[in-house]
Amino acid sequence: MTDTPDIIAPLPPSEPGSLHEMILKQLDDDQASELVSIPLEGKSSIADHMVIASGRSTRQVAAMANKLAERIKQEGRGIPRVEGLPAADWVLIDAGDVVVHLFRPEVRSFYNLERMWGFGEDGETRQMGSA
């Protein structure tokens, strides 16, 4: 893979079976776009990872949030707190060790959480398959 601004390197593997890995896989399966994972260990006590992703519409954002929250519960990883439904412009899922932000693209651009958290130096990204 060449190192150009248009190509985003794949995420290094998470610990097998981890909550973080499961969340990344679920969002990938749900065709989330612009998936970004920011390690928070040593930066914040709120979580170990922050995952940010976009959906094409409020309907897709809501569907991804509901499906992810249900999967976290089904796997016995606790009951995540979900904020931002039913509007679904920006949905926050607090899964304990991982905090997930799901956005519509315009809302994500406005808030630019990646910049706020200093993403770029040690954050990791994954380019999702094109739809």
C-alpha positions as CSV (number, residue, x, y, z in Angstrom):
1,M,0.0,0.0,0.0
2,T,1.4,3.4,-1.0
3,D,1.6,6.2,1.5
4,T,-0.7,8.8,-0.1
5,P,-3.3,11.1,1.4
6,D,-6.0,9.1,-0.5
7,I,-5.1,5.8,1.0
8,I,-5.6,5.0,4.7
9,A,-3.7,2.2,6.3
10,P,-5.6,-0.7,7.8
11,L,-5.9,-0.9,11.6
12,P,-3.4,-3.1,13.3
13,P,-5.2,-6.1,14.9
14,S,-6.8,-5.6,18.2
15,E,-6.5,-8.2,20.9
16,P,-8.5,-11.2,19.7
17,G,-11.9,-11.3,21.3
18,S,-11.7,-7.8,22.7
19,L,-14.6,-5.4,22.8
20,H,-12.7,-3.0,20.6
21,E,-12.1,-5.7,18.0
22,M,-15.8,-6.7,18.1
23,I,-17.0,-3.1,17.6
24,L,-14.6,-2.5,14.7
25,K,-15.8,-5.7,13.0
26,Q,-19.5,-4.9,13.6
27,L,-19.1,-1.4,12.1
28,D,-17.2,-2.8,9.2
29,D,-20.0,-5.3,8.6
30,D,-22.5,-2.5,8.7
31,Q,-20.6,-0.6,6.1
32,A,-19.6,2.4,8.3
33,S,-17.4,4.8,6.4
34,E,-14.3,6.7,7.6
35,L,-13.8,4.4,10.6
36,V,-11.2,5.9,13.0
37,S,-9.9,4.4,16.2
38,I,-8.1,6.7,18.6
39,P,-6.2,5.0,21.5
40,L,-7.0,6.9,24.7
41,E,-4.8,5.0,27.2
42,G,-2.6,7.6,29.0
43,K,-4.7,10.5,27.5
44,S,-8.0,10.0,29.3
45,S,-9.6,7.8,32.0
46,I,-13.0,7.7,30.2
47,A,-12.1,4.7,28.0
48,D,-9.2,2.8,26.4
49,H,-10.4,3.5,22.8
50,M,-12.6,6.1,21.0
51,V,-14.1,4.8,17.7
52,I,-15.5,7.4,15.3
53,A,-17.4,6.4,12.1
54,S,-19.9,7.9,9.7
55,G,-23.1,6.7,8.1
56,R,-24.6,7.9,4.9
57,S,-27.9,9.0,6.5
58,T,-29.7,9.3,9.8
59,R,-31.4,6.0,9.1
60,Q,-28.0,4.2,8.6
61,V,-26.5,5.9,11.7
62,A,-29.5,4.8,13.8
63,A,-29.4,1.3,12.5
64,M,-25.7,0.9,13.2
65,A,-26.1,2.2,16.7
66,N,-29.0,-0.1,17.5
67,K,-27.3,-3.1,16.0
68,L,-24.0,-2.4,17.8
69,A,-25.8,-1.8,21.2
70,E,-27.7,-5.0,20.8
71,R,-24.6,-7.0,19.9
72,I,-22.7,-5.7,22.9
73,K,-25.6,-6.8,25.2
74,Q,-25.9,-10.2,23.5
75,E,-22.2,-11.0,24.0
76,G,-22.6,-10.3,27.7
77,R,-20.4,-7.2,27.7
78,G,-22.8,-5.1,29.7
79,I,-25.6,-2.7,28.7
80,P,-24.1,0.2,26.8
81,R,-25.5,3.8,27.2
82,V,-26.8,5.2,24.0
83,E,-27.4,8.9,23.5
84,G,-28.6,10.7,20.4
85,L,-31.4,8.5,19.2
86,P,-33.9,9.0,17.5
87,A,-32.4,12.1,15.8
88,A,-29.3,10.1,14.8
89,D,-27.2,13.0,13.6
90,W,-24.6,12.1,16.2
91,V,-25.1,9.0,18.3
92,L,-22.8,8.2,21.3
93,I,-22.4,4.7,22.5
94,D,-20.6,4.2,25.9
95,A,-19.5,0.6,26.0
96,G,-17.2,1.1,29.0
97,D,-13.7,0.5,27.7
98,V,-14.7,1.8,24.2
99,V,-16.7,4.9,23.4
100,V,-18.2,5.0,19.9
101,H,-19.3,8.2,18.0
102,L,-21.5,7.6,15.0
103,F,-22.2,10.7,12.8
104,R,-23.7,11.8,9.6
105,P,-20.8,13.2,7.5
106,E,-21.8,16.9,7.7
107,V,-22.1,16.7,11.5
108,R,-18.8,14.9,11.8
109,S,-17.1,17.6,9.8
110,F,-18.6,20.3,12.0
111,Y,-17.5,18.8,15.4
112,N,-14.2,17.3,14.1
113,L,-13.5,15.1,17.1
114,E,-10.4,13.7,15.5
115,R,-8.7,17.1,15.7
116,M,-9.9,17.8,19.2
117,W,-8.3,14.5,20.4
118,G,-5.0,15.2,18.6
119,F,-5.6,12.4,16.0
120,G,-2.9,11.8,13.5
121,E,0.2,11.2,15.6
122,D,-0.8,7.9,17.1
123,G,-4.4,7.3,16.0
124,E,-5.3,4.5,13.7
125,T,-7.6,4.4,10.8
126,R,-9.4,2.0,8.5
127,Q,-10.8,2.8,5.1
128,M,-14.1,0.9,4.7
129,G,-15.0,-0.7,1.4
130,S,-16.8,1.5,-1.1
131,A,-20.6,1.1,-1.4
